């Protein structure tokens, strides 16, 4: 059972799921940034910017892994 879970992380489906869940974090960061701007809270705004950078980096890593799997999806090129 555990071997299946480990292999799922390296599969196309697992990578697509990871990309989707990582991208879902954008909603939370956008809300945080909006609230920080509304309240003029610089520290929260910096936190939102760092979180956004982490999301972008995570998506880039997942995209690279997807390309390494040899995915010939039309959208990926």
Buried (B, 14 or more C-beta within 10 A) or exposed (E): EEEEEEEEEEEEEBBBBBBEEBEEBBEEBEEBBEEBEEEEBEEBBEBBBEBBEEBEEBBEEBBEBBEEEEBEEEEEE
